[in-house]
Every structure is written in structure tokens, then in C-alpha cells.
Amino acid sequence: MGHGTVDHAPVYPREVVRRALELSASAIILVHNHPSGVPTPSPADVDMTRQIVEAARPMRIAIHDHLVVGRDGVASFKALGLM
């Protein structure tokens, strides 16, 4: 879990994978919120998800989905065809 500011939360793929390895996870679901209330994934969200998927692949850790939570609902990367 990470914490950010009003408009940015730093995410480091190596830290996400490190935590999954610490927990002996074989798969993870990424989730974050958009304080704006609009759950539409940003280009930065899409890029970061791609980086995490690529970092996890050699460790055989599957990324099942990435959910973006907003006041107007939840967006699923998988349902949107973004992964």
C-alpha cells in the first residue's frame, strides 16, 4: 500500500513485486483511487500497470486486474481491454 498527494502517488514496480514476493503471492490485483471521482484510467495509470506486469512476469506473479476507484464507480483494466 502506498500513499500519495492530491494528484500523484509514486509507485515503484520493484516495490510492488517485492511485497508480492514477501507474501508468497502468485497473483495480485492492483487497486487505487482517483480523488477527482472519475475512475477513468490515465495514461500514467496504463503505463505504470504495464511496467508492473513486466516486472512481475519473470517471477511468475500474475496481475489479474487493476481497478481504479472513483466516486462515479470502478474501472477495471481487464474489462476495458487495457491488460
Protein Blocks (a to p, Z undefined) as FASTA:
>chain_A
ZZddfkbccddfklmmmmmmmnopabdcdddddfkopabdcfklmmmmmmmmmmmmmnop
acfbdcdddfkbccdfklnopZZ
